[in-house]
Amino acid sequence: MTTLTPDPTVTTDLADRLFDSMLGTLDVLTIHVGDQLGLYDLLHRRGPLTAAEVAAGAGIDARYAREWLEQQTVAGLVSTEDASAAADVRRYHLTDEHASVLCDRDSLTYLTPFARMLAAAAMRLPELLDAYRTGGGVGWSDFGPLMRTAQADANRPLFLQVLGSDWLPSVPGLDALLRDGGKVADIGCGDGWSSLAIARAYPQVTVDGYDVDADSIDAGRAQAEAEGLADRVRFVLADAGTVPAAGDYDLVSMFECVHDMPDPVGVLRSARQMASPDGCVLVMDEKVPDEFTGPGDPVEQLMYGISMLVCLPDGMSHRDSVGTGTVMRHDTLRGYARAAGFADAEVLPVEHDMFRFYRLV
């Protein structure tokens, strides 16, 4: 047996890091509990509340309510007015600052959907392990509505607040084109927030949102009706790679979905044919380094983790998948674009910590 001679400082640093990760994992799972039971909303809307009042307001057991409240307070997520008070009279509340992260669905710092996403992935661990052993996959629908709504709710604030006001106007020539009443194809639209955001920002455009997930299309249609946008935003259950190429779209957009596609070249080829001669084909995907270098920054670490648990298994669930995964580097997209008939995938000067924008030309 090999004798280990570890550097104790390095060993301690790793042990400390993993201990912090364990605490973070517990935060994620207990945040998911609070999200699903509506506890953060209740505390922020009606607090300060006792454990019994939280239990009554949320319709849960009082003993579990007390344990969750105490754990959240110890973790620094929920606040208490008097920690020394008896457990049955101690009152808890959620500050505005923490509510922005935990339950404000319009906030750009709203992170609770990511806890939901990771919980949905954890529920599929047996199937994921089997996929790793066999080379199979776990399809998007297999993750269930928790995953679908997590993805939609995570991107919703960005799309509604930033897409039409900052991102699209920064694409040369695109803003004026859409303000004149353009036609948009939003490929991989999910629950439709990107499609709706474009329609909100540009009152003269019409948008066709395409997705292969029936539940997502249903959610998009319902929201379009609720917002009175159904006359301008149409959601279509279809693989964009099979959509007839009309060649009349002023913008063909693909927001955070190309890396999930089993056949990205086929879809990009269709996107090229769907766009008008002067149209724009726009891709938003993860902002990862151009090369693998070993230890990476937090964004690359996050994307690899999500890739292992969600995106790669989803992509691999289809026959003959290229298996891109979440970490799609610039050269990978450029290769797909050129194979689809484009000359290049140009990086646009759109600043964001987690996403990069490309114009396919």
C-alpha positions in Angstrom: 0.0 0.0 0.0 1.3 3.5 -0.9 2.3 5.6 2.0 0.6 9.0 1.9 2.6 12.1 2.7 0.1 14.9 2.4 0.8 18.5 2.9 -1.4 19.1 6.0 -2.2 22.7 4.9 -3.5 21.5 1.6 -5.5 18.7 3.2 -7.0 21.1 5.8 -7.9 23.6 3.1 -9.8 20.9 1.1 -11.5 19.5 4.2 -12.6 23.1 5.1 -13.9 23.7 1.6 -15.9 20.5 1.5 -17.4 21.2 4.9 -18.5 24.6 3.6 -19.9 22.8 0.6 -21.9 20.5 2.9 -23.4 23.6 4.7 -24.2 25.1 1.3 -25.9 21.9 0.3 -28.0 22.0 3.4 -28.9 25.7 2.6 -30.0 24.7 -0.9 -32.2 21.8 0.3 -33.8 23.8 3.2 -34.3 26.8 0.9 -36.2 24.4 -1.4 -38.4 23.4 1.6 -39.2 27.0 2.3 -39.9 27.7 -1.4 -42.2 24.8 -1.9 -44.2 25.4 1.4 -44.4 29.1 0.8 -42.7 30.0 4.0 -40.5 32.8 2.8 -43.5 34.6 1.2 -45.5 34.1 4.4 -42.7 35.5 6.6 -42.0 38.5 4.4 -45.7 39.3 3.9 -47.0 38.8 7.4 -44.1 38.5 9.8 -42.9 38.6 12.5 -44.6 35.3 13.3 -44.3 32.6 15.8 -43.7 29.0 14.8 -47.4 28.2 15.5 -48.5 31.2 13.3 -46.2 30.1 10.5 -47.6 26.5 10.7 -51.2 27.8 10.6 -50.5 30.2 7.8 -48.7 27.7 5.6 -50.8 24.7 6.6 -47.9 22.6 7.9 -47.0 20.8 11.2 -46.0 23.2 14.0 -43.0 21.1 15.1 -41.6 21.0 11.6 -42.2 24.8 11.3 -40.2 25.4 14.4 -37.3 23.3 13.3 -37.2 25.0 9.9 -37.4 28.5 11.4 -34.6 27.7 13.9 -32.4 26.2 11.3 -32.9 29.1 8.9 -32.1 31.5 11.7 -29.0 29.7 12.7 -28.0 29.7 9.0 -28.5 33.4 8.9 -31.3 33.4 6.3 -34.3 34.3 8.6 -34.2 36.8 11.5 -35.7 36.6 14.9 -36.7 39.5 17.2 -35.5 37.9 20.4 -33.4 34.7 20.2 -33.6 34.3 24.0 -37.4 34.1 24.0 -39.1 30.8 24.6 -39.6 28.7 21.5 -43.3 29.0 21.5 -43.3 32.8 21.6 -40.2 33.6 19.6 -41.1 35.6 16.5 -39.4 35.4 13.0 -39.3 37.5 9.9 -37.6 37.9 6.6 -35.8 41.1 5.8 -36.4 43.0 2.6 -32.8 42.3 1.6 -33.1 38.6 2.0 -36.5 38.6 0.4 -34.9 39.9 -2.7 -32.9 36.7 -3.0 -35.3 34.2 -1.5 -38.8 35.2 -2.7 -39.0 38.3 -4.9 -39.7 36.7 -8.3 -38.9 40.0 -10.1 -35.5 40.5 -8.4 -32.4 40.1 -10.5 -30.9 38.5 -7.4 -33.6 35.9 -7.0 -31.8 32.6 -6.5 -34.4 30.3 -5.0 -35.1 28.7 -8.5 -31.6 27.3 -8.5 -32.3 25.5 -5.2 -35.4 24.0 -6.9 -33.3 23.0 -9.9 -30.7 21.2 -7.8 -33.4 19.5 -5.7 -35.1 18.3 -8.9 -31.7 16.9 -10.1 -31.1 15.2 -6.7 -34.4 13.4 -7.0 -33.2 11.8 -10.2 -29.8 10.6 -8.9 -30.6 6.9 -9.4 -31.4 7.5 -13.0 -28.4 9.7 -13.4 -26.1 7.1 -12.0 -27.6 4.6 -14.4 -27.0 7.0 -17.3 -23.4 7.4 -16.4 -22.9 3.7 -16.4 -24.8 3.0 -19.7 -24.2 6.1 -21.7 -27.9 6.8 -21.7 -29.6 10.0 -20.4 -32.3 11.6 -18.3 -34.7 13.6 -20.5 -36.0 17.1 -19.6 -39.5 15.8 -19.0 -38.1 13.1 -16.6 -36.9 15.9 -14.2 -40.6 16.9 -13.9 -42.2 20.3 -13.3 -39.8 21.3 -10.6 -37.0 21.5 -13.2 -39.1 23.2 -15.8 -40.4 25.9 -13.5 -36.9 26.4 -11.9 -35.4 27.1 -15.3 -38.2 29.5 -16.2 -38.2 31.3 -12.9 -34.4 31.7 -12.9 -34.4 33.5 -16.3 -37.6 35.4 -15.9 -36.3 38.5 -14.2 -33.4 38.8 -16.7 -35.6 38.4 -19.7 -38.3 40.8 -18.5 -36.0 43.5 -17.1 -32.8 43.3 -19.2 -33.4 41.6 -22.5 -35.5 44.3 -24.2 -33.9 47.3 -22.4 -30.2 46.5 -22.6 -29.3 43.3 -24.4 -31.2 43.5 -27.7 -30.6 47.3 -28.1 -26.9 46.7 -27.9 -26.9 44.5 -31.0 -26.0 46.7 -34.0 -29.0 47.5 -36.2 -31.4 45.2 -34.4 -33.2 47.7 -32.1 -34.3 49.9 -35.0 -35.4 46.9 -37.0 -37.6 45.6 -34.2 -39.1 49.0 -33.4 -40.3 49.2 -36.9 -42.3 46.0 -36.5 -40.1 43.0 -37.1 -40.9 39.3 -37.0 -39.1 37.1 -34.4 -38.5 33.3 -34.1 -37.5 32.4 -30.5 -36.1 28.9 -30.6 -36.0 26.9 -27.4 -38.4 29.4 -25.7 -39.2 27.2 -22.7 -42.1 28.7 -20.7 -42.0 31.7 -23.0 -40.5 34.6 -20.9 -38.0 35.5 -23.5 -40.7 35.6 -26.2 -43.0 37.7 -24.0 -40.1 40.0 -23.0 -39.4 40.8 -26.7 -43.1 41.5 -27.3 -43.3 43.7 -24.3 -40.2 45.7 -25.3 -41.2 46.0 -29.0 -44.9 46.7 -29.3 -44.9 46.3 -33.1 -43.2 42.9 -33.4 -44.8 39.5 -33.7 -43.0 36.5 -32.0 -43.2 32.8 -32.7 -41.8 30.8 -29.8 -40.7 27.2 -30.6 -40.0 24.4 -28.1 -40.1 20.6 -28.0 -41.6 20.5 -24.4 -45.4 20.5 -24.4 -45.7 21.7 -20.8 -43.5 24.7 -21.6 -45.6 25.6 -24.6 -48.8 25.4 -22.6 -47.3 27.6 -19.9 -46.2 30.2 -22.5 -49.6 30.2 -24.1 -51.3 30.7 -20.8 -49.1 33.6 -19.9 -49.5 35.3 -23.3 -53.3 35.1 -22.8 -53.0 36.5 -19.3 -50.9 39.5 -20.5 -53.1 40.1 -23.5 -50.2 39.3 -25.9 -51.7 36.2 -27.6 -52.4 38.2 -30.7 -48.7 38.9 -31.2 -47.0 36.0 -29.4 -47.6 32.5 -30.7 -46.2 29.4 -29.1 -45.6 26.3 -31.3 -44.8 22.8 -30.1 -42.1 21.8 -32.7 -38.5 20.9 -33.2 -37.0 24.0 -34.8 -34.9 21.8 -37.0 -38.1 20.6 -38.8 -39.8 24.0 -39.1 -40.3 25.1 -42.8 -37.8 27.7 -43.7 -39.8 30.8 -44.6 -36.7 33.1 -44.6 -38.7 36.0 -43.3 -37.7 36.4 -39.6 -35.9 39.6 -38.7 -34.5 37.9 -35.6 -34.0 34.3 -34.8 -33.0 33.9 -31.2 -31.8 31.0 -29.1 -31.4 31.9 -25.4 -29.5 29.4 -23.3 -30.5 26.3 -25.2 -28.0 25.5 -28.0 -25.9 23.5 -25.5 -28.9 21.3 -24.7 -29.6 20.4 -28.3 -28.8 16.8 -29.5 -28.3 18.1 -33.0 -27.3 21.8 -32.7 -26.0 21.9 -36.3 -29.4 20.9 -37.7 -31.1 23.6 -35.6 -28.6 26.3 -36.5 -29.0 25.3 -40.2 -32.7 25.8 -39.8 -32.2 29.1 -38.0 -30.1 30.3 -40.9 -32.8 29.4 -43.4 -35.6 31.0 -41.2 -33.8 34.3 -41.1 -34.4 37.0 -43.7 -31.4 38.1 -45.9 -30.8 41.0 -43.5 -32.0 39.1 -40.4 -30.0 38.5 -37.2 -29.4 35.0 -35.7 -28.6 35.6 -32.1 -27.4 33.0 -29.5 -27.1 33.5 -25.8 -25.2 30.8 -23.9 -23.0 30.3 -20.9 -20.0 32.6 -20.4 -17.3 30.0 -19.9 -13.6 30.4 -20.6 -12.4 29.7 -24.2 -10.2 26.9 -23.0 -10.1 24.2 -20.3 -7.3 25.1 -17.8 -8.0 22.9 -14.8 -9.2 24.7 -11.7 -11.7 27.3 -12.9 -13.6 30.3 -11.7 -17.0 30.0 -9.9 -19.0 30.4 -13.1 -17.2 27.5 -14.8 -17.6 25.4 -11.7 -21.3 26.1 -11.6 -21.8 25.3 -15.3 -19.9 22.0 -15.0 -22.0 21.0 -12.0 -25.2 21.8 -13.8 -23.9 20.0 -16.9 -23.2 16.8 -15.0 -26.6 16.7 -13.3 -29.0 18.3 -15.8 -27.9 19.4 -19.3 -25.6 16.6 -20.4 -28.0 13.8 -19.3 -30.8 15.7 -21.0 -28.8 16.0 -24.3 -27.7 12.3 -24.1 -31.3 11.1 -23.7 -31.7 11.6 -27.4 -30.3 9.2 -30.1 -27.2 10.3 -31.9 -26.7 13.3 -29.6 -23.5 15.3 -29.9 -23.5 15.5 -26.1 -22.4 19.2 -25.8 -23.2 19.8 -22.1 -23.5 23.2 -20.4 -19.9 24.1 -20.9 -20.1 25.1 -24.6 -16.9 27.1 -25.4 -16.7 29.6 -28.2 -14.8 27.3 -30.5 -17.5 24.6 -30.1 -20.3 27.0 -31.1 -18.2 28.3 -33.9 -17.7 24.8 -35.2 -21.5 24.1 -35.1 -22.2 27.4 -36.8 -19.7 26.8 -39.6 -21.1 23.3 -40.1 -24.5 24.8 -40.4 -23.4 27.2 -43.2 -22.5 30.3 -41.2 -19.1 32.0 -41.6 -18.5 32.6 -37.9 -20.0 33.1 -34.4 -19.1 36.7 -33.4 -19.0 37.6 -29.7 -21.1 40.7 -29.1 -20.1 43.4 -26.6 -22.9 42.5 -24.2 -21.7 42.4 -20.6 -23.0 39.8 -18.1 -21.3 37.7 -15.5 -22.8 34.4 -16.6 -23.9 34.7 -20.3 -22.2 35.5 -23.6 -24.0 36.7 -26.7 -23.1 35.6 -30.2 -24.2 36.8 -33.6 -24.0 34.1 -36.3 -22.9 35.6 -39.6 
